[in-house]
Amino acid sequence: MNGSIASLALVLTTTALCTLGGCSAGDDVSGGARSACAAGGELTDCPDAERTAEAACWRLVDCGAIAVNAGENNQYRFDWDRCVDGLDGLTADRRRLVINCVATSSCDQLRVDGSPGDPDTDQMYCILLAGGRP
């Protein structure tokens, strides 16, 4: 009886290990903006984000907070172009504040109601630091 229990335990352990091995990330999985460096918590292994207006706006796009292009019918929605133009229109100190805020925030912190197609900019706290809408 001990032999059959040991055999059953071995079969179950082997099955569990094979199943868990199939769940691991392979070459077909990309970390992207939602990887460990963007999910929150203590960040110790993440490279510093580039600190430019373009990089900050791409981070907002990568995190699903804003759209790359809202389209011709939505020319007044906050998208990548308006983000860059808005940041470039700020004074240097305010621009630096917003860019640093975006670079150090998690994706969950950057997304707001309506993201990415029609984000509520009144909820985008990094932009509010600059004194309002860009």
GUZA-896754 format. One record per residue: x negated, y, z negated of N, C-alpha, C, O, CB in turn. Coordinates in Angstrom, 1 decimal. Glycine has a CB too. Example, Ala and Ser with C-alpha at 12.3 -4.5 7.8 and 13.67 -1.06 7.14 Angstrom:
GUZA-896754
-13.2, -5.7, -7.8, -12.3, -4.5, -7.8, -13.2, -3.3, -7.8, -14.2, -3.3, -8.5, -11.3, -4.5, -9.0
-12.8, -2.2, -7.1, -13.7, -1.1, -7.1, -12.9, 0.0, -7.9, -13.4, 1.1, -8.0, -14.1, -0.6, -5.7
//
This chain:
GUZA-896754
-0.8, -1.2, 0.0, 0.0, 0.0, 0.0, -0.9, 1.3, 0.0, -0.5, 2.2, 0.7, 0.9, 0.0, -1.2
-2.0, 1.2, -0.8, -2.9, 2.4, -0.8, -3.5, 2.6, 0.6, -3.7, 3.8, 0.9, -4.0, 2.2, -1.8
-3.7, 1.6, 1.3, -4.3, 1.7, 2.7, -3.3, 2.4, 3.6, -3.7, 3.2, 4.4, -4.7, 0.4, 3.2
-2.0, 2.1, 3.5, -1.0, 2.7, 4.4, -0.8, 4.2, 4.0, -0.5, 5.0, 4.9, 0.3, 2.0, 4.4
-0.9, 4.5, 2.7, -0.7, 5.9, 2.3, -1.9, 6.7, 2.8, -1.7, 7.8, 3.3, -0.5, 6.0, 0.8
-3.1, 6.1, 2.7, -4.3, 6.8, 3.2, -4.2, 7.0, 4.7, -4.6, 8.1, 5.2, -5.6, 6.0, 2.8
-3.8, 6.0, 5.4, -3.7, 6.1, 6.9, -2.6, 7.2, 7.2, -2.9, 8.0, 8.1, -3.3, 4.8, 7.5
-1.5, 7.2, 6.5, -0.5, 8.2, 6.8, -1.0, 9.6, 6.5, -0.7, 10.5, 7.3, 0.8, 7.9, 6.0
-1.7, 9.8, 5.4, -2.3, 11.1, 5.1, -3.3, 11.5, 6.1, -3.3, 12.7, 6.5, -2.9, 11.0, 3.7
-4.1, 10.6, 6.6, -5.1, 10.9, 7.6, -4.4, 11.4, 8.9, -4.8, 12.3, 9.6, -6.0, 9.7, 7.9
-3.3, 10.6, 9.3, -2.5, 11.0, 10.5, -1.9, 12.4, 10.4, -1.9, 13.2, 11.3, -1.5, 9.9, 10.8
-1.3, 12.6, 9.2, -0.6, 13.9, 9.0, -1.7, 15.1, 9.0, -1.4, 16.1, 9.5, 0.1, 13.9, 7.7
-2.8, 14.8, 8.3, -3.8, 15.9, 8.3, -4.4, 16.2, 9.7, -4.5, 17.3, 10.1, -5.0, 15.4, 7.4
-4.6, 15.1, 10.5, -5.1, 15.3, 11.8, -4.1, 16.0, 12.7, -4.5, 16.9, 13.5, -5.4, 13.9, 12.5
-2.8, 15.7, 12.6, -1.8, 16.4, 13.3, -1.7, 17.8, 12.9, -1.6, 18.7, 13.8, -0.4, 15.7, 13.1
-1.8, 18.1, 11.7, -1.7, 19.5, 11.2, -2.9, 20.3, 11.7, -2.7, 21.5, 12.2, -1.6, 19.6, 9.7
-4.1, 19.7, 11.7, -5.2, 20.5, 12.2, -5.2, 20.7, 13.7, -5.5, 21.8, 14.1, -6.5, 19.7, 11.8
-4.7, 19.7, 14.4, -4.5, 19.9, 15.9, -3.5, 21.0, 16.2, -3.7, 21.8, 17.1, -4.2, 18.6, 16.5
-2.4, 21.0, 15.4, -1.4, 22.0, 15.7, -1.9, 23.4, 15.3, -1.6, 24.3, 16.1, -0.1, 21.6, 14.8
-2.5, 23.5, 14.2, -3.1, 24.8, 13.8, -4.1, 25.3, 14.8, -4.2, 26.5, 15.1, -3.7, 24.8, 12.4
-4.9, 24.4, 15.4, -5.9, 24.8, 16.3, -5.3, 25.3, 17.6, -5.9, 26.2, 18.3, -6.8, 23.6, 16.7
-4.1, 24.8, 18.0, -3.4, 25.3, 19.1, -2.9, 26.7, 19.0, -2.5, 27.4, 19.9, -2.3, 24.4, 19.5
-2.7, 27.2, 17.7, -2.2, 28.5, 17.4, -3.2, 29.6, 17.4, -2.9, 30.8, 17.3, -1.5, 28.5, 16.1
-4.5, 29.2, 17.4, -5.5, 30.3, 17.4, -5.6, 31.1, 18.6, -5.2, 30.6, 19.7, -6.9, 29.6, 17.1
-6.1, 32.3, 18.5, -6.2, 33.1, 19.7, -7.3, 32.6, 20.6, -8.4, 32.3, 20.2, -6.6, 34.6, 19.2
-7.0, 32.6, 21.9, -7.9, 32.1, 22.9, -8.3, 33.3, 23.8, -8.1, 34.4, 23.4, -7.4, 31.0, 23.7
-8.9, 33.0, 25.0, -9.3, 34.0, 25.9, -8.1, 34.8, 26.5, -8.3, 35.9, 27.0, -10.1, 33.4, 27.0
-6.9, 34.3, 26.4, -5.7, 34.9, 27.0, -5.1, 36.0, 26.0, -4.1, 36.6, 26.4, -4.7, 33.9, 27.3
-5.7, 36.2, 24.9, -5.2, 37.1, 23.9, -6.1, 38.3, 23.8, -7.3, 38.2, 23.7, -5.0, 36.5, 22.6
-5.5, 39.5, 23.8, -6.3, 40.7, 23.7, -5.9, 41.5, 22.4, -4.7, 41.6, 22.2, -6.2, 41.6, 24.9
-6.9, 41.9, 21.7, -6.5, 42.7, 20.4, -5.8, 44.0, 20.7, -4.8, 44.2, 20.1, -7.8, 42.9, 19.7
-6.4, 44.8, 21.6, -5.7, 46.1, 21.9, -5.6, 47.0, 20.7, -6.4, 46.8, 19.7, -4.4, 45.9, 22.5
-4.8, 47.9, 20.8, -4.6, 49.0, 19.7, -4.0, 48.4, 18.5, -4.1, 49.0, 17.4, -3.8, 50.1, 20.3
-3.3, 47.3, 18.6, -2.7, 46.7, 17.4, -3.6, 45.6, 16.7, -3.1, 44.9, 15.9, -1.4, 46.1, 17.8
-4.8, 45.6, 17.0, -5.7, 44.6, 16.4, -6.0, 45.0, 15.0, -5.4, 46.0, 14.5, -7.1, 44.5, 17.2
-6.9, 44.3, 14.3, -7.2, 44.6, 12.9, -7.6, 46.0, 12.7, -7.4, 46.5, 11.6, -8.3, 43.6, 12.5
-8.2, 46.7, 13.6, -8.7, 48.0, 13.4, -7.5, 49.0, 13.5, -7.8, 50.2, 13.3, -9.7, 48.4, 14.4
-6.3, 48.6, 13.8, -5.3, 49.6, 14.0, -4.0, 49.2, 13.1, -3.0, 49.9, 13.1, -4.8, 49.6, 15.4
-4.1, 48.2, 12.3, -2.9, 47.7, 11.6, -2.8, 48.2, 10.2, -1.9, 47.9, 9.5, -2.9, 46.2, 11.6
-3.8, 49.0, 9.7, -3.8, 49.5, 8.4, -4.6, 48.7, 7.4, -5.3, 47.8, 7.9, -2.3, 49.5, 7.9
-4.6, 49.1, 6.2, -5.5, 48.4, 5.2, -6.8, 49.0, 5.2, -7.1, 50.0, 5.9, -5.5, 46.9, 5.5
-7.8, 48.4, 4.5, -9.1, 48.9, 4.5, -9.8, 48.6, 5.8, -9.9, 47.4, 6.1, -9.9, 48.4, 3.3
-10.3, 49.6, 6.4, -11.0, 49.4, 7.7, -12.5, 49.5, 7.5, -13.0, 50.6, 7.3, -10.5, 50.4, 8.7
-13.2, 48.4, 7.6, -14.6, 48.4, 7.4, -15.4, 48.0, 8.6, -16.6, 48.4, 8.7, -15.0, 47.5, 6.3
-14.9, 47.3, 9.5, -15.6, 46.8, 10.7, -15.3, 47.5, 12.0, -15.7, 47.1, 13.0, -15.4, 45.3, 10.8
-14.5, 48.5, 11.9, -14.0, 49.2, 13.1, -14.9, 50.3, 13.6, -15.4, 51.1, 12.8, -12.6, 49.7, 12.9
-15.2, 50.4, 14.9, -16.0, 51.5, 15.4, -15.2, 52.8, 15.3, -14.0, 52.8, 15.4, -16.4, 51.2, 16.9
-15.9, 53.9, 15.2, -15.3, 55.2, 15.2, -14.6, 55.5, 16.5, -15.2, 55.1, 17.6, -16.3, 56.3, 14.8
-13.5, 56.0, 16.5, -12.8, 56.4, 17.7, -13.4, 57.7, 18.2, -13.9, 58.5, 17.5, -11.2, 56.6, 17.4
-13.4, 57.8, 19.5, -13.9, 59.0, 20.2, -13.0, 60.2, 19.7, -11.8, 60.1, 19.7, -13.9, 58.9, 21.7
-13.6, 61.3, 19.5, -12.9, 62.5, 18.9, -12.7, 63.6, 20.0, -13.3, 64.6, 19.9, -13.6, 63.0, 17.7
-11.9, 63.3, 21.0, -11.5, 64.2, 22.0, -10.0, 64.3, 22.1, -9.3, 63.4, 21.7, -12.2, 63.9, 23.4
-9.5, 65.3, 22.8, -8.0, 65.4, 23.0, -7.5, 64.3, 23.8, -6.5, 63.7, 23.6, -7.7, 66.8, 23.7
-8.3, 63.9, 24.9, -7.9, 62.8, 25.8, -7.9, 61.5, 25.0, -6.9, 60.7, 25.2, -8.9, 62.7, 27.0
-8.9, 61.2, 24.2, -9.0, 60.0, 23.4, -7.8, 59.9, 22.4, -7.2, 58.8, 22.2, -10.3, 59.9, 22.7
-7.5, 61.0, 21.8, -6.4, 61.0, 20.8, -5.1, 60.7, 21.5, -4.3, 59.9, 21.0, -6.3, 62.4, 20.1
-4.9, 61.3, 22.7, -3.6, 61.0, 23.4, -3.6, 59.6, 23.9, -2.5, 59.0, 24.0, -3.5, 62.0, 24.5
-4.7, 59.1, 24.4, -4.7, 57.7, 24.8, -4.4, 56.7, 23.6, -3.8, 55.7, 23.8, -6.1, 57.3, 25.5
-4.9, 57.1, 22.5, -4.6, 56.3, 21.3, -3.1, 56.3, 21.0, -2.5, 55.2, 20.7, -5.4, 56.8, 20.0
-2.5, 57.4, 21.2, -1.0, 57.5, 21.0, -0.3, 56.6, 22.0, 0.7, 56.0, 21.7, -0.5, 58.9, 21.1
-0.8, 56.6, 23.3, -0.2, 55.7, 24.3, -0.5, 54.3, 24.0, 0.4, 53.5, 24.0, -0.8, 56.1, 25.7
-1.7, 53.9, 23.6, -2.1, 52.5, 23.3, -1.3, 52.0, 22.1, -1.0, 50.8, 22.1, -3.5, 52.4, 23.0
-0.9, 52.8, 21.2, -0.1, 52.4, 20.0, 1.4, 52.4, 20.3, 2.1, 52.0, 19.4, -0.4, 53.4, 18.9
1.8, 52.8, 21.5, 3.2, 52.8, 21.8, 3.9, 54.0, 21.2, 5.2, 53.9, 21.0, 3.8, 51.5, 21.3
3.2, 55.1, 20.9, 3.9, 56.2, 20.3, 4.4, 57.2, 21.3, 5.4, 57.8, 21.2, 2.9, 57.0, 19.4
3.7, 57.3, 22.5, 4.1, 58.2, 23.6, 3.9, 57.4, 24.9, 3.2, 56.4, 24.9, 3.3, 59.5, 23.6
4.6, 57.9, 25.9, 4.4, 57.3, 27.2, 3.3, 57.9, 28.0, 2.9, 59.1, 27.7, 5.8, 57.4, 28.1
2.7, 57.2, 29.0, 1.7, 57.8, 29.8, 2.3, 58.9, 30.6, 1.7, 60.0, 30.7, 1.0, 56.7, 30.7
3.4, 58.6, 31.2, 4.1, 59.6, 32.1, 5.6, 59.4, 31.9, 6.1, 58.3, 32.2, 3.7, 59.5, 33.6
6.3, 60.4, 31.4, 7.7, 60.3, 31.2, 8.5, 60.4, 32.4, 9.7, 60.1, 32.4, 8.2, 61.4, 30.2
7.9, 60.7, 33.6, 8.6, 60.7, 34.9, 9.1, 62.1, 35.2, 9.2, 63.0, 34.3, 9.7, 59.8, 34.8
9.4, 62.3, 36.5, 9.8, 63.6, 37.0, 11.2, 64.0, 36.3, 11.4, 65.2, 36.1, 9.9, 63.6, 38.5
12.0, 63.1, 36.1, 13.3, 63.4, 35.5, 13.2, 63.8, 34.0, 14.2, 64.3, 33.5, 14.3, 62.3, 35.7
12.1, 63.5, 33.4, 11.9, 63.7, 32.0, 10.7, 64.6, 31.8, 9.9, 64.4, 30.9, 11.7, 62.4, 31.3
10.6, 65.7, 32.5, 9.4, 66.6, 32.5, 9.2, 67.3, 31.2, 8.1, 67.8, 30.9, 9.5, 67.6, 33.6
10.2, 67.3, 30.3, 10.1, 68.0, 29.0, 9.8, 67.1, 27.9, 9.7, 67.5, 26.7, 11.3, 68.8, 28.8
9.7, 65.8, 28.2, 9.4, 64.8, 27.1, 7.9, 64.8, 26.8, 7.1, 65.1, 27.7, 9.9, 63.4, 27.5
7.6, 64.4, 25.6, 6.2, 64.4, 25.1, 5.5, 63.2, 25.7, 5.8, 62.1, 25.2, 6.1, 64.5, 23.6
4.6, 63.3, 26.6, 3.9, 62.2, 27.2, 2.4, 62.6, 27.2, 2.0, 63.5, 26.5, 4.3, 61.9, 28.7
1.6, 61.7, 27.8, 0.1, 61.9, 27.8, -0.3, 63.3, 28.2, -1.1, 64.0, 27.6, -0.6, 60.8, 28.6
0.2, 63.7, 29.4, -0.2, 65.1, 29.9, 0.2, 66.2, 29.0, -0.6, 67.1, 28.7, 0.5, 65.3, 31.3
1.4, 66.1, 28.4, 1.8, 67.2, 27.5, 1.0, 67.1, 26.2, 0.7, 68.2, 25.6, 3.3, 67.1, 27.2
0.6, 65.9, 25.8, -0.2, 65.7, 24.6, -1.6, 66.4, 24.8, -2.0, 67.2, 24.0, -0.4, 64.2, 24.3
-2.2, 66.1, 25.9, -3.6, 66.7, 26.2, -3.4, 68.2, 26.3, -4.2, 69.0, 25.7, -4.2, 66.1, 27.5
-2.5, 68.7, 27.1, -2.3, 70.1, 27.2, -2.0, 70.8, 25.9, -2.5, 71.9, 25.6, -1.1, 70.4, 28.2
-1.2, 70.2, 25.1, -0.8, 70.7, 23.8, -2.1, 70.8, 22.9, -2.3, 71.8, 22.2, 0.2, 69.9, 23.1
-2.9, 69.7, 22.8, -4.1, 69.8, 22.0, -5.1, 70.8, 22.5, -5.7, 71.5, 21.7, -4.7, 68.4, 21.9
-5.2, 70.8, 23.8, -6.2, 71.8, 24.4, -5.8, 73.2, 24.1, -6.6, 74.2, 24.1, -6.3, 71.6, 25.9
-4.5, 73.5, 23.9, -3.9, 74.8, 23.6, -4.1, 75.2, 22.2, -3.8, 76.4, 21.8, -2.5, 74.9, 24.0
-4.5, 74.3, 21.3, -4.6, 74.7, 19.9, -6.0, 75.3, 19.6, -6.9, 75.2, 20.4, -4.5, 73.4, 19.0
-6.1, 76.0, 18.5, -7.3, 76.6, 18.1, -8.3, 75.4, 17.8, -7.8, 74.3, 17.5, -7.2, 77.6, 16.9
-9.6, 75.6, 17.8, -10.5, 74.5, 17.6, -10.3, 73.8, 16.3, -10.4, 72.6, 16.2, -12.0, 75.1, 17.7
-10.1, 74.5, 15.2, -9.9, 73.9, 13.9, -8.6, 73.1, 13.8, -8.7, 72.0, 13.3, -9.9, 75.0, 12.8
-7.6, 73.5, 14.4, -6.3, 72.8, 14.4, -6.4, 71.5, 15.3, -5.9, 70.5, 15.0, -5.1, 73.6, 14.8
-7.1, 71.7, 16.5, -7.3, 70.6, 17.4, -8.1, 69.5, 16.7, -7.7, 68.3, 16.8, -8.0, 71.1, 18.7
-9.1, 69.9, 16.0, -10.0, 68.9, 15.3, -9.2, 68.2, 14.3, -9.3, 67.0, 14.1, -11.2, 69.6, 14.7
-8.3, 68.9, 13.5, -7.5, 68.3, 12.5, -6.5, 67.3, 13.1, -6.4, 66.2, 12.5, -6.7, 69.4, 11.8
-5.9, 67.6, 14.2, -4.9, 66.7, 14.8, -5.7, 65.4, 15.4, -5.2, 64.3, 15.2, -4.1, 67.4, 15.9
-6.8, 65.7, 16.1, -7.5, 64.6, 16.7, -8.0, 63.6, 15.6, -8.0, 62.4, 15.8, -8.7, 65.1, 17.5
-8.6, 64.2, 14.5, -9.0, 63.3, 13.4, -7.9, 62.5, 12.8, -8.1, 61.4, 12.4, -9.8, 64.1, 12.4
-6.8, 63.2, 12.6, -5.6, 62.5, 12.1, -5.2, 61.3, 13.0, -4.9, 60.2, 12.4, -4.4, 63.5, 11.9
-5.1, 61.5, 14.3, -4.7, 60.5, 15.2, -5.7, 59.3, 15.2, -5.4, 58.2, 15.2, -4.5, 61.0, 16.6
-7.0, 59.7, 15.2, -8.1, 58.7, 15.2, -8.1, 57.8, 14.0, -8.5, 56.7, 14.1, -9.4, 59.4, 15.4
-7.7, 58.3, 12.8, -7.8, 57.6, 11.6, -6.4, 56.9, 11.2, -6.4, 56.2, 10.2, -8.3, 58.4, 10.5
-5.4, 57.2, 11.9, -4.0, 56.7, 11.6, -3.8, 55.3, 12.2, -4.4, 55.0, 13.2, -2.9, 57.6, 12.0
-3.0, 54.5, 11.5, -2.7, 53.2, 12.1, -1.6, 53.4, 13.2, -0.9, 54.4, 13.2, -2.2, 52.2, 11.0
-1.4, 52.4, 14.0, -0.4, 52.5, 15.1, 1.0, 52.6, 14.4, 1.9, 53.4, 14.9, -0.4, 51.3, 16.0
1.2, 51.9, 13.4, 2.5, 52.0, 12.7, 2.8, 53.4, 12.2, 3.9, 53.9, 12.2, 2.6, 51.0, 11.6
1.8, 54.1, 11.8, 1.9, 55.5, 11.3, 2.2, 56.5, 12.4, 2.8, 57.5, 12.2, 0.7, 55.9, 10.5
1.7, 56.1, 13.6, 1.8, 57.1, 14.8, 3.1, 56.9, 15.5, 3.5, 57.9, 16.1, 0.6, 56.8, 15.7
3.7, 55.8, 15.5, 5.0, 55.6, 16.2, 6.1, 56.3, 15.4, 6.1, 56.3, 14.1, 5.3, 54.1, 16.4
7.1, 56.9, 16.1, 8.2, 57.6, 15.5, 9.5, 57.1, 16.2, 9.5, 56.4, 17.2, 8.0, 59.1, 15.6
10.6, 57.6, 15.7, 11.9, 57.4, 16.4, 11.8, 57.8, 17.8, 11.3, 58.9, 18.1, 13.1, 58.1, 15.7
12.3, 56.9, 18.7, 12.3, 57.2, 20.2, 11.0, 56.9, 20.9, 10.9, 57.0, 22.1, 12.5, 58.7, 20.4
10.0, 56.4, 20.2, 8.7, 56.1, 20.8, 8.9, 54.8, 21.7, 9.7, 54.0, 21.3, 7.6, 55.8, 19.8
8.2, 54.8, 22.8, 7.4, 55.8, 23.4, 8.0, 56.7, 24.4, 7.5, 57.7, 24.7, 6.2, 55.1, 24.1
9.2, 56.4, 24.9, 9.9, 57.1, 26.0, 10.3, 58.5, 25.6, 10.2, 59.4, 26.4, 11.0, 56.4, 26.5
10.8, 58.7, 24.4, 11.3, 60.0, 24.0, 11.0, 60.2, 22.5, 11.9, 60.2, 21.7, 12.9, 60.1, 24.2
9.7, 60.3, 22.2, 9.4, 60.4, 20.7, 9.9, 61.7, 20.1, 9.8, 62.8, 20.7, 7.9, 60.3, 20.6
10.3, 61.6, 18.8, 10.7, 62.7, 18.1, 9.5, 63.4, 17.5, 8.9, 63.0, 16.5, 11.7, 62.3, 16.9
9.0, 64.4, 18.2, 7.8, 65.1, 17.7, 7.9, 65.7, 16.4, 6.9, 66.1, 15.7, 7.4, 66.1, 18.8
9.1, 66.0, 15.9, 9.3, 66.5, 14.5, 8.9, 65.5, 13.5, 8.8, 65.8, 12.3, 10.7, 67.0, 14.3
8.7, 64.2, 13.9, 8.3, 63.2, 12.9, 6.8, 62.8, 13.1, 6.3, 62.0, 12.3, 9.1, 61.9, 13.1
6.1, 63.4, 14.1, 4.7, 63.1, 14.3, 3.9, 63.9, 13.3, 3.5, 65.0, 13.7, 4.3, 63.3, 15.8
3.5, 63.3, 12.2, 2.9, 64.1, 11.1, 1.5, 64.6, 11.5, 1.2, 65.7, 11.0, 2.7, 63.2, 9.9
0.8, 64.0, 12.4, -0.5, 64.5, 12.9, -0.3, 65.8, 13.6, -1.1, 66.8, 13.5, -1.2, 63.5, 13.8
0.8, 65.9, 14.4, 1.0, 67.1, 15.2, 1.6, 68.2, 14.3, 1.3, 69.4, 14.4, 2.0, 66.8, 16.3
2.4, 67.8, 13.3, 2.9, 68.8, 12.3, 1.8, 69.4, 11.5, 2.0, 70.6, 11.1, 3.9, 68.1, 11.4
0.6, 68.8, 11.4, -0.5, 69.4, 10.7, -1.0, 70.6, 11.4, -1.5, 71.5, 10.7, -1.6, 68.4, 10.5
-0.8, 70.7, 12.7, -1.2, 71.8, 13.5, -0.2, 73.0, 13.4, -0.5, 74.0, 14.0, -1.5, 71.4, 14.9
0.9, 72.7, 12.8, 1.8, 73.8, 12.7, 3.0, 73.7, 13.6, 3.8, 74.7, 13.8, 1.2, 75.1, 13.0
3.3, 72.5, 14.1, 4.5, 72.3, 14.9, 4.2, 71.6, 16.3, 3.2, 70.9, 16.4, 5.1, 73.6, 15.2
5.1, 71.8, 17.2, 5.1, 71.1, 18.5, 3.9, 71.6, 19.3, 3.6, 72.8, 19.3, 6.4, 71.3, 19.2
3.3, 70.7, 20.0, 2.2, 71.1, 20.9, 2.7, 71.8, 22.1, 1.9, 72.2, 23.0, 1.2, 70.0, 21.2
//
